[in-house]
Amino acid sequence: MAAQVLVAGKKYEGKYVAFESFTSTKVVSSGKDPVRVINAAEKKGIVEPVVVFVPRSDIAYIY
């Protein structure tokens, strides 16, 4: 199975990113505060935005 990249590039590193849905790759809002990211997406008419955190590439994250 090929890997799917939701967000490419360094523009969104270290930020929360909202998508229209689980199948969409269109970023509708982004920022450091997830609540503000959700609110911004909802103001654009997205009823249930999908929000993910994009880690910085120079830091190892352990979940």
C-alpha positions in Angstrom: 0.0 0.0 0.0 1.4 3.4 -1.0 1.7 6.1 1.7 -0.7 9.0 1.5 0.7 12.5 2.3 -2.0 14.9 3.6 0.2 17.9 3.9 3.5 18.4 2.0 6.1 21.1 2.6 7.2 23.0 5.6 4.3 25.6 5.6 2.2 23.7 8.1 5.0 22.2 10.3 4.2 22.6 14.0 0.6 23.6 13.3 -2.9 22.2 13.5 -4.5 21.8 10.1 -8.2 21.5 9.3 -9.6 19.5 6.3 -13.1 19.4 4.9 -13.4 15.7 5.6 -11.4 12.5 6.1 -11.2 12.0 2.4 -10.2 15.6 1.5 -6.7 16.9 1.2 -7.8 20.5 0.9 -6.6 22.6 3.9 -9.4 25.0 5.0 -7.6 26.5 8.0 -4.4 26.2 10.0 -2.7 27.6 13.1 -1.1 26.9 16.5 -4.4 26.8 18.4 -6.7 23.8 17.5 -9.8 25.6 18.8 -9.2 28.6 16.6 -8.5 26.3 13.6 -11.8 24.5 14.2 -13.7 27.9 14.6 -12.1 29.2 11.4 -13.1 26.1 9.4 -16.6 26.3 10.8 -16.8 30.0 9.7 -16.0 28.8 6.2 -19.0 26.4 6.3 -17.4 23.2 7.2 -19.8 21.5 9.6 -17.4 18.8 11.1 -13.8 19.7 10.1 -11.1 17.1 10.5 -8.1 18.5 12.5 -4.6 17.0 12.6 -1.3 18.1 14.0 1.6 18.3 11.6 4.8 17.7 13.5 8.0 19.5 12.7 10.4 17.5 10.6 13.4 18.2 12.9 11.8 16.8 16.1 11.1 13.2 17.0 7.6 12.7 18.4 6.7 9.7 20.5 3.0 8.9 20.8 
